[in-house]
Amino acid sequence: MKGSAGRVIRRIAAAAGIAVMMASMAGCGGSGANVNAQELADALKTGIAYKDDLSPIDLDTAAMFYSFGDTDITEAVFYESSGATAEEIAVIKCGSEADAGKAEDVLRNRVSEQIESYKDYVPAELEKLNAAVVYRKGSCAVLSVSDEPDKAREIITSHMK
C-alpha cells in the first residue's frame, strides 16, 4: 500500500505542477507579451490630437534621451515631437517582466527630466507632463505625453488585454 500511495502522491504533484505551468502560460496573453508595439504606438499617434508633429525615432536615437542601461528590449517604437512641445510616445517590449519594470522606471525618469527641462523653457507643457501616462503590463512598458491622458490610457489598455 505504501508504494501505491507514493505513486498517487507523485501523480498529484506532477498534475499540480502541470496545472501551475499551464496557468502561467495562459497569462501570457494578458502579460504584454502579445502586444504589437507598432500598432499600439500608431493607435496612440492617430487616436489623439497632438499640437506638434510626432516623428519616429529608432532605438539607438532614443537611447540618447532614455537611459536604458542593461534593459533587455526586444521591440520598441518611439515618436518624438520637434521639441516645441513635450509630446511623445514610447512603447517598449522587453525580454522579461523585470526588464519591463526597468523600462517603466526609465520612462518615469524621462518624464521627471522633461518636467525640469520644460519648467523654464515652455512652462505651458507642464500640465501634460504632470498628466503623462506611464503604464506597464507584463513585459511591456508604455509612455504617452499628450493633452488627452484619459484617451491615451483607454487606447493603451485596449491594446494590452
DABELMO-V642074 format. One line per field, one symbol per residue. psi: psi as a letter, one per 40 degrees, with the letter a starting at -180 (. if undefined). A space follows every 10 residues. Layout:
BEGIN
psi: ???
END
This chain:
BEGIN
psi: dddddddddd dddddddddd ddddddedde eedehhdddd ddddddeihi dihhiiiidd ddeddigdbe hghdhihhhi ieediehihh hhhieidddd dddddddddd dddddddedd dgddeddddd eihhhhhbfh iihhhiegdd ddddddddef .
END
